[in-house]
Amino acid sequence: MNRRDFITKTSLGASAIAIPGIVGAVENTSEPKIQDSTKSFWPNGARLAISISLQFEAGGQPISGASGLIPEPIKKGYPDLATNSYFDYGVQEGIPRMLDLFDKYGVKATSFMVGKAVDNHPELAREIVTRGHEPAAHGKEWAWQYNMSKDEEREWIRSVKQSIEKVTGVTPLGYDCYWMRGSVHTLSLLQELGFIYHNNDLSRDEPYIQQLNGKPFVTMPYTIHMNDIGSFDFPGFSPADYEQQLKDEFDQLYEEAATRRRMMLISFHDRISGHASRIRVIERFFKYVAQHDGIWYATKGELAKHALATPDTTPMVKRDVAEKSGLAGNTNL
């Protein structure tokens, strides 16, 4: 089903869609193929999990000062009309195009949604969820939170959670800070507000668990080198280069996955990977992956739940408080 058919069938514009009330209702749709192996680290015999993020940020950026393709920043106080049109591409073209591609290959993604983007484009947020993808939180606005007070940060997180719940009917389980920079309080606040995982970590190729306030909390690592924002928008790096990078990353992790739990992380942005030539790159990668057995396209919520359900095979990480270790975790502050 393409996007036009979807809108016609569901009367999306009339906001008359019934949305499931829990993430599980949209996560149980992606099942791994069974591989010929005596040992598997993922459900149903899957050899390698692939976790795709779709960043929904369009409309959540400040109207002046957001980074874009224009190298010289605009003078303070002037609306950056060109950069805002660059973000708007994600709504008008990028996400619709990516949703159609995901449907074509049965891929389920986790969409990290900025609260303001959800408020400004509720119909698109609903469509993402109704088409089977997991909504996760990405801050109230496209801005830093690491320098907020604990109370300010709590309300910042609560706000985006409420925006997603109000628009989609789904309670988000995961959280991603702006450029991954949270405070020493972030994980405890997320746990307090009902989240089960965060995404602000680059340290592993598999999920791991920490004990926060005596309860388990999952880290679902993020990626920069497999992130389109770190690939496409730099001189000298082409879509063809990114395609080869995706294949090389997959090949290495698939090989390692014969003997240990491995997860491939990919991050797409609405305004970046949704362009026509880049969609072709992603489709060729999906076709390449389809030549291999034992692949599980899993949402981060699915992976986090599996990590919690398999403590014997999920790394349990113990570290000093964040203000001493310099890594996310518990805090004495």
Secondary structure as UniProt FT lines:
FT   HELIX           3..10
FT   HELIX           12..14
FT   HELIX           24..27
FT   TURN            28..29
FT   HELIX           43..45
FT   STRAND          48..56
FT   TURN            58..59
FT   TURN            76..77
FT   HELIX           81..89
FT   HELIX           90..94
FT   HELIX           95..105
FT   STRAND          110..113
FT   HELIX           115..120
FT   HELIX           122..130
FT   TURN            131..132
FT   STRAND          134..137
FT   TURN            146..147
FT   HELIX           150..168
FT   STRAND          174..175
FT   HELIX           178..180
FT   TURN            184..185
FT   HELIX           186..192
FT   TURN            193..194
FT   STRAND          197..198
FT   STRAND          208..212
FT   TURN            213..214
FT   STRAND          215..219
FT   TURN            225..226
FT   HELIX           228..230
FT   TURN            231..233
FT   TURN            235..236
FT   HELIX           239..256
FT   TURN            257..259
FT   STRAND          263..269
FT   TURN            270..274
FT   HELIX           276..289
FT   TURN            290..291
FT   STRAND          295..297
FT   HELIX           300..309
FT   TURN            311..313
FT   HELIX           322..325
//
